[in-house]
Each structure stands twice: as C-alpha cells, then as structure tokens.
Amino acid sequence: TDPWRNDEPETILFHHGYCRNMDFWRGWVPGLARDYRVLRFNSRGCGGTTVPPPGAPYDAQELVNDALGLMDKLGIERTHWVGESSGGILGLVAALSHPARLHSLTLVNTPFKLPGAVMETYNIGESDHAAAIEKHGVGEWCRRTLAYRLDLTKAPREMQEWVIREMGKAANHVAIAHHLMAAGGDMTTRLT
C-alpha cells in the first residue's frame, strides 16, 4: 500500500482454483495493492509447493487450515477471501468453519455442487476424471477442457497456452485428489 499510510490496511486473500497457482491472480494485484494488502499463495501441491505423496489426505478443511496457518504466520487476523473455482469452495468452508477470520467472501466461478453433466464432461470420454488424468496428464486434460474455463473466442492464444502450461505443472495424483475433494462435497445443505 502507499508508504505514507499510517493505518493498517485490510488484507485480500486470493485462493486459486483447481490445479492453478498464485500467478492466475497477477492481473488483480495492481488495482488493489494501493488500498489493500494482497496475499496470494500456492495451495498444497500446486505452483511449486511441496507435492504430497500419492494417497496423502487431501481434504477441504486441511486446505483451509493451510490458508489460515499462513495468515497466522503473517499476523493477519481477518481477510477478504476471494476464491476462484475450488478456491471459492474452500472459501465457503472457511466462512462456515471460521467465520470470525473473514471480513467477506467473494466467489468467482464457484459451484456449490458439481453437476453430473460437468463431471461427465471432465471425464473426456474416459470412465471417470481420474482415468482421464492418468491417460492424458493434467496438461492435455486441460487442453481438452479449456473451453469450460475460458471463452476461447476472447482469450488470446498465448493466454490459452499459458493456462494449459501452468495447470499442466500439477502432478496427476494431486489433480485427481483435488478433483475428488471438490467433487465430493455438496455445499448447498450447509448454506441453507
């Protein structure tokens, strides 16, 4: 924030979605950093963080605890949580389990429950999502499903390739575990 400010700015925490990383929020930082402390981070197994071994527990509360632990380490009591896709699902979990830690919650392209049609689409002709990832890898899976994430008529080709490349950095077993975590929940019952 501006160096002459003498008050403590509020923090906006950006939580990326499925197999993404903190660089997906890059464009948001300049417009907000003058008035807010902006916190971006890479979720467990993404963006160069330590990759959990295959079969390691991967659940929503654990990922929320990672974010809250980072806030604690940085001395941040409350934040405005902005979550995209599964980062929004985690924001919902955080708001429900630790409401005092959030000033607000902003959801971007966040489902409360993944519809069956979406789940089938992400299988790209395989028996399930895991089989699709195992067969094609995260990068190729992303390429084949990119139109569900980006408007390909508006996103420049360079941006499309960047998204594929960045998502393709996630290990197959992390992508599968993350998908199972996001697909396994139905937040609608907790929100009514």
C-alpha positions in Angstrom: 0.0 0.0 0.0 1.0 3.6 -0.2 4.0 4.1 2.1 2.5 7.2 3.8 -0.5 5.4 5.2 -0.4 5.2 8.9 -3.4 2.8 9.3 -3.2 -1.0 9.0 -4.7 -1.9 5.6 -7.2 -4.8 5.3 -6.0 -7.9 3.5 -7.4 -9.6 0.5 -6.5 -13.3 0.3 -6.7 -14.8 -3.2 -7.2 -18.5 -3.3 -6.7 -20.1 -6.8 -8.7 -22.9 -8.1 -8.1 -26.4 -9.4 -4.5 -27.1 -10.5 -3.8 -23.4 -10.8 -1.3 -21.2 -8.9 -1.0 -17.7 -7.5 0.1 -16.3 -10.9 -3.5 -16.6 -12.1 -4.3 -13.6 -9.8 -1.4 -11.5 -11.2 -3.7 -9.0 -13.1 -5.7 -8.2 -10.0 -2.8 -7.1 -7.8 -2.0 -3.6 -9.3 -5.6 -2.4 -9.0 -5.9 -3.5 -5.4 -2.5 -3.2 -3.9 -2.7 0.6 -3.3 -5.5 0.2 -0.8 -5.2 -3.4 0.4 -2.5 -5.8 1.5 -2.8 -8.5 -1.2 -2.0 -12.1 -0.3 -1.6 -14.7 -3.0 -0.1 -18.1 -2.3 0.1 -21.5 -3.9 -2.1 -24.2 -2.5 -0.7 -27.5 -1.4 0.8 -29.4 -4.4 0.4 -26.5 -6.8 2.7 -23.8 -8.1 6.0 -25.3 -7.0 4.9 -26.2 -3.4 5.8 -29.5 -1.8 3.8 -32.2 -3.6 2.1 -34.6 -1.2 2.8 -38.2 -1.9 0.2 -40.3 -3.7 -2.6 -41.3 -1.3 -1.9 -38.5 1.2 -5.0 -37.0 2.7 -6.4 -34.1 0.7 -9.5 -32.5 2.1 -11.1 -29.1 2.2 -10.6 -28.4 5.9 -6.9 -29.3 5.6 -6.5 -26.8 2.7 -8.4 -24.1 4.6 -6.1 -24.8 7.6 -3.2 -24.2 5.3 -4.5 -20.8 4.3 -5.4 -19.9 7.9 -1.9 -21.1 9.1 -0.3 -18.7 6.5 -2.5 -15.9 7.8 -1.4 -16.7 11.4 2.3 -16.8 10.4 1.9 -13.4 8.8 -0.1 -11.9 11.7 -3.3 -11.5 9.7 -6.4 -11.9 11.9 -9.1 -11.4 9.2 -9.2 -11.3 5.5 -11.4 -10.7 2.5 -11.3 -14.2 0.9 -11.6 -14.2 -2.9 -11.7 -17.7 -4.3 -11.9 -18.9 -7.8 -13.5 -22.3 -8.6 -12.4 -24.8 -5.9 -10.7 -21.8 -4.1 -14.2 -20.5 -3.7 -15.4 -23.8 -2.3 -12.5 -23.6 0.2 -13.7 -20.0 1.0 -17.2 -21.4 1.8 -15.6 -24.0 4.1 -13.6 -21.2 5.8 -16.6 -19.0 6.2 -18.6 -21.8 7.7 -15.9 -23.2 10.0 -14.1 -20.0 10.9 -16.4 -17.0 10.3 -14.5 -14.7 12.6 -11.5 -14.9 10.2 -13.3 -13.4 7.2 -14.4 -9.9 6.6 -16.1 -11.0 3.4 -16.2 -13.8 0.8 -16.2 -13.3 -2.9 -16.8 -16.4 -5.1 -15.6 -16.5 -8.7 -17.0 -19.3 -10.9 -17.6 -21.4 -7.8 -20.1 -24.2 -7.7 -21.9 -25.3 -4.5 -22.0 -28.8 -6.0 -20.5 -30.0 -9.3 -23.4 -31.1 -11.5 -23.3 -34.5 -13.1 -23.1 -33.1 -16.6 -19.9 -31.2 -15.6 -18.4 -34.3 -14.1 -19.2 -36.2 -17.3 -17.6 -33.5 -19.4 -14.4 -33.6 -17.4 -14.1 -37.3 -18.0 -13.4 -36.5 -21.7 -14.6 -39.9 -22.8 -12.9 -42.0 -20.1 -14.7 -43.9 -17.3 -14.0 -41.0 -14.8 -11.9 -38.0 -14.2 -9.0 -40.0 -12.6 -8.8 -42.2 -15.7 -8.8 -39.2 -17.9 -5.9 -37.6 -16.0 -4.0 -40.8 -15.8 -4.3 -41.4 -19.5 -3.7 -37.9 -20.8 -1.9 -36.0 -18.0 -3.1 -32.7 -16.5 -1.8 -30.5 -19.4 -3.6 -32.5 -22.1 -6.7 -32.8 -20.0 -6.7 -29.1 -19.5 -6.3 -28.5 -23.3 -9.3 -30.7 -24.0 -11.4 -29.0 -21.4 -10.1 -25.4 -21.8 -13.4 -24.1 -23.3 -15.1 -24.8 -20.0 -12.6 -22.4 -18.2 -12.0 -19.7 -20.8 -14.0 -18.1 -23.6 -11.7 -19.2 -26.4 -13.1 -16.6 -28.8 -11.8 -13.8 -26.5 -8.8 -15.3 -24.7 -5.6 -14.8 -26.8 -3.9 -17.9 -27.9 -0.9 -17.1 -25.8 -3.1 -16.9 -22.7 -4.7 -20.3 -23.6 -1.3 -21.9 -23.9 -0.1 -20.3 -20.7 -3.1 -21.7 -18.8 -2.5 -25.2 -20.2 1.2 -25.0 -19.3 0.6 -23.7 -15.8 -2.1 -26.2 -15.0 0.0 -29.0 -16.6 2.6 -28.5 -13.9 0.4 -30.2 -11.3 1.1 -33.8 -10.6 -1.5 -36.3 -11.8 -2.2 -37.6 -8.3 -2.6 -34.1 -6.9 -5.1 -33.2 -9.7 -7.1 -36.4 -9.0 -7.1 -35.8 -5.3 -8.1 -32.2 -5.7 -10.9 -33.1 -8.0 -12.2 -35.8 -5.7 -12.1 -33.2 -2.8 -14.1 -30.6 -4.8 -16.5 -33.1 -6.4 -17.2 -35.0 -3.2 -18.8 -32.1 -1.5 -22.3 -30.6 -1.7 -22.2 -27.2 0.0 -25.9 -26.4 -0.6 -27.0 -28.2 2.6 -24.5 -26.2 4.7 -25.6 -22.9 3.1 -29.4 -23.2 3.7 
